[in-house]
Amino acid sequence: MSGPSRPAAGMSWVAVLASAALLAITTGTRQSLGLFVRPLATTGLGIETISLILAIGQFFWGASQPAFGILAERIGTLRVLLLGGILLAVGLALTPFVSSAGGLLASLGILSAVGCGAGSFSLLIGAVSRRVPPAQQPMAAAWINVGGSIGQLVFAPLSQAVIAAAGWASGMWTLAGAALVTLLIARPAVGAGAATEHAGDPAPPLRELLRPAFSSRSYWYLHLGFFTCGFHIAFLVTHLPSEVALCGLSGSAAGIALGIIGFMNIAGTLSIGWLSRRLPLRNLLVTLYLLRVAAIGLYLLSPKTLFTLYAFAAVLGLTWLATVPLTAGLVSKLYGSRHVSTLFGLTFLSHQIGGFFGAWLGGVAVSLTGNYHWIWGLDMVLAALAAIATLPVREAVFIPPGAAAVR
């Protein structure tokens, strides 16, 4: 019995596209904040301090997602998305007015990060997963994920252009204005059945899934792999502009490189969505992590030119956020779609704990050594560990209530 939470297929894809648009805004703003590190440093705060605050933001971005997943089951996804859009806009808009580390922590590290978490991957993918057939869920997640790529493709060069033309404060206010647009697309993103989205759903309560989830090695392997993925992405979005500067390349090259990553991730994510219906999700995930190891190794061995930078960005883009629909698909396979927002949100918390260390240790490295050499090496090791950790993940299909628990 599908119940009111499963509207017609046409409406489902309206929700998919609206969710992709919403994610384009929330993820695009978060993935562009690295462009503000050096401008913010001119206010008297050191790069290490700013990196720590952005690292804390990475953590809050992840920690808020399972919390909002639980809240959405109580008050509805629509209300959570509206609350998130307001928090994101307020946090970004306040940032140019703060002058201390504590103020920056409150605005950029907490308010905007929590607001972004409310309208991020786990909640949107979870809401849409309940509105499409199981076989189409990885592809639907891939299309939503494409929104994040488009957001990066649009907002990174846009932010760089506004910063260059009118200053970093104007760039931050531009992002805040974009955040308000999420309020307009929140309802189509969750579909017409938002008020009764869980009605008629026979899935067990969350507490009955948490015990088998946390006793499952496969679930913890996904957490470990996603931790390393978060380290990789947060390090790059926070410190790629500084890496570009250390290589003696123009400041605009960083915005272009981030845009290339976003553009190439569209191709990578849609390819993964197509392949997910033909190949085991686990094998695809292992391949993505190994591609990162190879890409970083080749970058380190190559001369630092614009061609090298853009080629590196293109390869990274193919793997960038393509891990998200695969990981969400594996969680849904193991535990069903009813609680994907929370269970995948918990794996995304691990992703953002890794993101905390990636953003923070990058700042520590450049402050102590003047470069990122040992962080690049650590990134390669972690990507290899992610591939190894993903190999034993099982792809068992969710067993309905009353049957044996999935292990």
C-alpha positions, 0 to 999 in steps of 0.5 A: 500500500503506497498511501498518500506519501507516494504521489504520481510518477510525474509529481515525483520527478517534479520533487526531484528537480525542485530538490536538485534546485534547492540543493544547488543553493545550499551546497553551492553556498557552502562549497564556495566559502573557501573563496572567502578565507583569504579576504576574511584574513584581512580582517585580522583573523588568521587563516588557521582561526578561519579554517577552524571556524569553517571546520566547525561549520563542516561538523555542524552541517553534518550533525544537523542533518540526522537531527533535522531528519528526526525533526522532519518526522515530527513536524514535516519536511516542509517546515524543516526546509523553511527553517533551514532557509531562514537560518542559512540566509541570516547566518550569511548576511550577518557575517560581514558585520562580525569582527571577532572569532566568536562572532564569525563562529556564530554566523558562519560556523553555526547559523549558516551551517545548521541552516544548510544542513536542514536543506542538504543531502539527507533530508532531500534524498530521504523525502524523494526516496519515499516518492519513487520506486526502489529501483529508481532511488539511486538515479533520483538521488543522482539527479538531486546530487547534480543540483549540488554540482550545478550550485558549485558550478554557478556559485563559485565563479559568481562569488569570485566575480562579486568579491573581485568587483565589490568586495567579500561582504557583497559576495557574502550578501549575494549568497544570503540573497540566494539562500532566501530563494529556497523558501520559494521552492521548498514546497515543490521539493517535498511534493504535494503530500508533505503534510501526510508524508509518512501516512500509510508507511508500514516501515518500523519505527526508527528505534527498531532500525537503530539497533540493527543498523549500529550492530551492522558492520556494513553500516559502520564501513559506510561511515568509515568510507564517508569520513574519508570522503568528507576529509577530502572534499572539505580540505579542497573546498576550503584550501584549494584557493590557497593552494592555487595562490601558493602555486603562483597562479591567478586568484580567478583560477581557483573559482574556475577550478571549483566551477570545473569540479562542479561541472564534471561532477554532473557527468560523474554523478549522472553516470553513476546513477545510470551505472547503479542500475547495472553494477553493484553499488559497492563496486562503484563506490570503491572505484571512485575512492581509488580514482581519487588516489590516482588523481592526487598522486598524478597532481603531486608529480606534475608541474603546477600550471593552469592546465595541470590544475584544471585537469586535476579539477576535472578528474576530481569532479568525476568523483566529487559528490558521486559517492552520495547517491551510492552511499544513500542507495546502500543505506536504503537497500539495507534499511528501507526508504522510510528513515533514510533522512536519519540513517543516511544523515548519520553517515553524513555526520561521519562525512562532516566529522572528516570534513572538520579535520580536512578543513582544520588540518589544512589550515594547521599545515599551511600555518606550520609549513607554508604548504599542504604537502603532508595533507595531500599525502594524508588525503591519498592514504585516507582515500585508499582506506575508504576503498578498503573499508567499502569492499566488505559492505553487503548489499542486502535488500531491506526485509519488511517488518516481521521478517528477520533483521538485516545484518 
